[in-house]
């Protein structure tokens, strides 16, 4: 038996043992929270159609918008290796200025305040 098949066999055995233990171990000590159909903290006796606040979605969209700037600025170090890197830095500065102006606008409009 070669080394690769030995490692694969050991990995499969460890995975099988861990899956078996994780399946049987929680059943040994059940409690009311584990037996509850909802483990997310919501009251299971209330309505399942509670509306979310619109502010939650606004903050989530703002987070995604400002998080995506990392993806836009990721090629910036490679742009430094070009013959004329000033164009890369101009575009990066334009993106950052646009996002900064958007952040200032949202801040002044009160879009970032969670509780009013």
N, C-alpha and C positions, 0 to 999 in steps of 0.2 A: 504494500500500500504506500503510495507516495504522500508527500507532505500536504499537497492541496486537498486530496480526498480525506486525509486525517483531520485537517482543520475544518472541512465542511461537515464531517461526521460529528466532531465535538461541538460545533456551532449548532447543528440541528438538535443534538441531545440537550444542550443547555437551553435552547429555545423551548423545547418540548417540556422540560422540567419546570421552567419558569412559567409557562402558560398553564400547566397543570396546577402549580402552587397558587397562582393568582386567581384561578377559577375556584378552587376548593377552600382556600383560606378565609375569604370574606363570609362564607356560609357557616363557618364555625361559631361566629359571634354576631348574630343579627341583632340590631337595635331598631328603635322606631324611626330614626332618620334614614337608615339604609332601606327599610321596608317602605318608606314613603315613596309615592310615585313621582314626586317632584323633589329633586335634590338641588334646585337652583336658588332657593330662598323665597320663592313666591308662595303665597298662600294657596294651597290646592283647593280650598273651598270657595274661593272667589271666582270672578269671571275670568275666563282665559283670554278675553279680547280687550285687555286694558290698553289704551292708546299710549304711545310713547310721546314725550314732549318733542315739539318741533326743534327746540334748542339743542336736544341731543343729536339730531341729525345734522344740524348746522355745525356743531362743534366737530362731529365726525368728518364732515366734508372738508372743513378747514384743516383738520389734521392731515387728511389725505393730500390736500393741495400742497401744504407746506412740507409734507414728507416726500412728495415726488420731486421736489427741487434737488434732492440728492441724486436722483436718477438723471436729471438734466445737467448737473454739474460734474457727474462722474467722468466724462471724457476730458475734463479740463487739464489734468496733468499731462495727458498725451498731446493735447493741443500746444503745449509748451515746446514740443519738439519740431513743430512746423517751421518752415522758412520765415513766415511772417506771423508770429503768435499774437500780434496785437488784435487781430480780428477775433480770435477766440476769446481774449479777455474782454473785448468790447461787448460781445454777445453774453458772456457770463455776467458782466456788470449790468447789462440791460435786464437780464432775467432776475438778478438779485434786487435791482431797484424796483422792478415791477412787483415782485413779491413783498418788498418792504412797504411800498405804497399801499398795496392791498391790506397788509397787516395794520398799518396806521389807520386806514379807513375803517376796517372792522373794529378796531379798538375804540375809535372815536364814536362809532355808531352804537357801541355797546354789545356787539355780537359775541364778544368773548366772555362776557359776564354770565356765569352759570345761574346764579340766583339774583333775582331783582329785588 
